[in-house]
Amino acid sequence: MSMASWDYMLKGALMGLKKEDQERLPKDYCSAKKMLRRLGLGYKKYDVCINNCVLYYGELQSNKNRVCPICHEPRYKQRKHPSNKPQKDIPRKSLWHLPTIPRLQRLFMSRKIAEHMTWHVRCCDENEKIIHLVGGMAWQHFDRTYPDFAFKPRNVRLGVCTDEFSPFGQSASPYSC
């Protein structure tokens, strides 16, 4: 999504809000990005091989690795008009990593949200109806396997679902069994 389309979408969302709520929200993409950074909810951006062979992380992160060590594809886009001035290299493909731990810590800062995140310890259905994953066999097996983890109510179990998620748009092949 481009910055212009983000700004347009944000302006449309702001129109339906009360005046006092509009004043608390960011007015454009750049101010939203600054707000998230001040909250400690930033992101890390990593270069990726165009064929998904390599994530340029750790030792490979340095700029001296200009081609993929596996498929030998260039890491950066070619300049159409080279100039004598030093220019920043533009990666052909990037991965945006949103660190999970600062986001979870931020959630636990609010007492109300912390109560919602630990409800699975307090809520148990006696008539053996499964109303949540807490009542399922997999959750109970996990609790038996890792009793130290299960003992602490603030420990969070994360589940990842990627059904119909295509990070590269229509060009990616769809998921099929």
Secondary structure, DSSP 8 states (H G I E B T S, - for coil): --HHHHHHHHHHHHHTS-HHHHHHS-SSHHHHHHHHHHTT---EEEEB-TTSS-B--GGGGSTT--B-TTT--BSB---SS--SS-----BSSEEEE--HHHHHHHHHTSHHHHHHHTHHHH---TT----SGGGSHHHHHHHHH-HHHHH-TT--------TT--TTGGGS-----
